[in-house]
Amino acid sequence: MQPTIADGELITVAPVAPESVKRGDILLYQNERGVVAHRVVGVVKGTVTINGGDSPPYLMRGDASVSYDAPVQLEQVIGRVVAVQRGGRNLALDSRLANLLRLARLKIAKSKAFRLLHLYYQNA
């Protein structure tokens, strides 16, 4: 989740109601790799039946990642990340400044130059 959350930083997690999860939230959830904190990039509204089962409601991606995670089911969600401890201070992740920084990083990540550099270093 760098640069929003660096490796080793402490996070504060609060319970979250499924109906209050929105795009841009950072959720802590359990998957086959362990416990992961990633950003919600999409929420499936309602229930969609696929191959006899319900589709997972959350589409997730790390801030530094180009690809999406496998869809996350409601049962996997532990809570919403609301703050990160950095330099001895708690920084709220739902503040206006945090949202502006996230949008700026998103704009950079979507730029063509960033994608080309990512592909270059991925293949090097």
N, C-alpha and C positions, 0 to 999 in steps of 0.2 A: 504494500500500500504506500510505498514511498512515492512522493515526498510527504504525503499527508501524515503517515505514521511510519516512522523509521523502525528497523529491526531493534528489538530490545526495549522500546519505549512502553511505558505502562499506559493502559487504556482504561477508561471507565465505561462500563456497560450497564444499560438500564433495560428493564423489561419493555417489550414492545407488543402492542396489539396488532394483529394481522391487518386490520383495516386502516391502521395509521401509517403503515410502511409506504413510502413514496420514493420515486426516482431520486437518486442523489444521496439517500441514506446509506450509512455504512453499517452492515449487519455482521455480527459474529455468529458463525454457524459451524456445525460439525459435518465433515465429510470423510471420505476414505483416507485422506491424507492427514487428518487431524482437525484441529480447530483453526478456522480461517476467518479473517476480517476483510471483506471486500465490499465495494460499492454496488448498490442496486442500480442497474441500467435499464431495467424494464420490469413491470409488474403485470402479470397476466390477470385480467379481471374475470371474475366468475370461475367456473369450472369447465374445463374442456376435456372430453374423453378421447384418449389416444390409446389404441391397442388394448381396450378394455380397462384402462386405468386412468386416473386423473393426472393431468399435466401439472408439473411443479409451477408454483406461482411466481417465483423470483428469478430473474436473469441477472447474473452477477459478473463483475470484472474488477480486477485490481487496477489502481490508478496508473501503474507503470506498465500494465499489460496491454497487448494489442488484441488478444483473443478473449472470448468469453469463457466463463467457467461452465461446467455442467449445470443445468437448472437446479435450483435449490427448493426443496419441499418445505412446507411450513414446519413440519416436525423437526427439521434440522436446525432451525433458527434458535439461538440462545438469547440474543437481545440486540439492541441498537447501541453502537459505539457513540457516546455523547461527548467524550473529552479524551485528550491525550496529555500525559505528563511529560513536559519537555523543559529541561533546564530548571527543574525544581518548581515549575509553575504548571497549573492545569489550564490547558487551552481548550475552550469549548469548540466543538466541531460543527455546531449548528448556528454559529454567529454569522453576522453579515460579512465580516472580513474573511472568515473561512470559506464562505460560499463564493465570494469574489475571486479568491485565490484558486479555488477549484475550477471555476469557469475559465480563468486565464490558462491554467494547465491543460484543460480540455481543448481549448482553442489551439494551443501549441501542438498537442498530441494529434489533432486532426489535420495539421498542416502537411502538405506534400513532402516538404523537406524532412520532417521528422520521420515520416513513413519510409522514405528512401534510406535515411541513415540507419533506421532500425533494421531494415532488410539487409543492408550492407554488413552491419556488425553481427547479425544473426547468422549470416552465411560465411563469415570470416573464421 
